[in-house]
Amino acid sequence: MRFAPKGQNSFYDAVIARVNAYFEANNISPYANSAMWVKTAAMLLLYFVPYIIIVTGQTAGNPWLFFGLWVLMGFGVSGIGTSVMHDANHGTYSPKKSVNKYISYILEIIGGYAVNWRIQHNVL
């Protein structure tokens, strides 16, 4: 499969133009609003709070609590990977590329590699 070179894809150009027109017509920023920041905090807490509880030994002797927290961590990992890191790598948190880049590195914490993801998802 081959894709048109950048700037030579009328479908892509039309979609981008329409999306930008929508944001402008509705006076909406294309960058993170407060709901997105709340979602980000929720996903991080969903991973780190159960992790801290497990690591500090609070689940000793209670396998149901351990497995329940383990499942919550799974939802947190999924949310971090499919929501936080993905949005950051597409530049949706801030107009500053460095902010998006640093947020995308949250993938490193859950075992991924942000640079590799950017290359495979955005380039290939």
C-alpha positions in Angstrom: 0.0 0.0 0.0 1.3 3.4 -0.9 0.1 6.8 0.5 0.3 10.1 -1.3 3.3 12.3 -0.4 2.6 14.9 2.2 0.8 17.9 0.7 -0.5 15.8 -2.3 -3.5 14.1 -0.6 -6.7 15.9 -1.4 -8.7 13.8 1.1 -6.3 14.5 3.9 -6.2 18.2 3.1 -10.0 18.3 2.9 -10.4 16.6 6.3 -7.9 18.9 8.0 -9.5 22.0 6.5 -13.0 20.9 7.7 -11.7 20.0 11.2 -9.9 23.3 11.6 -13.1 25.1 10.3 -15.2 23.3 12.9 -12.9 24.3 15.7 -12.8 27.9 14.5 -16.6 28.2 13.9 -17.4 26.8 17.4 -14.6 28.8 19.1 -13.0 25.5 20.4 -9.3 25.1 21.0 -7.8 22.1 19.3 -5.7 21.5 22.5 -6.5 20.0 25.8 -9.4 21.4 27.8 -10.1 20.8 31.5 -11.9 17.5 30.8 -8.9 16.1 29.1 -6.6 17.0 32.0 -9.1 15.4 34.4 -9.1 12.2 32.2 -5.3 12.3 32.2 -5.2 12.5 36.0 -7.8 9.8 36.4 -5.8 7.4 34.1 -2.6 8.0 36.0 -4.3 7.6 39.4 -6.0 4.4 38.2 -2.6 2.9 37.6 -0.4 4.4 40.3 -2.7 4.2 43.4 -3.2 0.4 43.1 0.5 0.0 42.3 1.5 1.8 45.5 -1.0 -0.2 47.5 0.3 -3.5 46.2 4.0 -2.5 46.5 3.7 -1.3 50.1 2.3 -4.7 51.1 -1.2 -3.6 51.9 -2.6 -6.6 50.0 -0.7 -9.3 52.0 -3.0 -12.1 53.0 -5.8 -10.8 50.8 -5.6 -12.3 47.3 -9.0 -10.9 46.3 -7.8 -7.3 47.1 -4.6 -8.0 45.2 -6.3 -9.2 42.1 -8.9 -6.4 42.2 -6.1 -3.8 42.4 -4.3 -5.7 39.6 -7.4 -5.4 37.4 -7.6 -1.7 38.1 -4.0 -1.3 37.2 -4.8 -3.0 33.9 -7.5 -0.4 33.2 -5.0 2.3 34.1 -2.3 0.9 31.7 -4.9 0.7 29.0 -6.0 4.2 29.6 -2.5 5.6 29.7 -1.6 3.8 26.4 -4.7 4.4 24.4 -5.6 7.8 25.7 -2.9 9.8 27.4 0.2 8.8 25.4 -1.8 8.6 22.1 -3.2 12.1 22.5 0.2 13.5 23.5 1.9 11.9 20.5 -0.7 13.5 18.2 0.1 16.9 19.8 -3.3 17.5 21.4 -2.2 18.6 24.9 -0.4 21.8 24.0 0.7 23.9 21.1 4.2 23.5 22.5 5.7 20.3 21.0 8.0 19.9 24.0 5.0 19.6 26.4 3.4 16.9 24.2 6.7 15.1 23.9 7.2 15.0 27.6 3.7 13.7 28.3 4.1 11.0 25.6 7.0 9.6 27.6 4.5 8.3 30.1 4.5 5.3 27.8 8.0 4.5 29.2 6.5 3.9 32.6 4.2 1.2 31.4 6.9 -0.6 29.4 6.6 1.0 25.9 8.9 3.2 24.0 7.4 6.6 22.8 9.9 7.2 20.0 9.2 3.8 18.5 5.5 4.4 18.8 5.7 7.8 17.1 7.7 6.3 14.2 5.4 3.3 13.7 2.1 5.1 14.2 2.8 8.5 12.5 5.4 7.6 9.9 5.0 4.1 8.7 
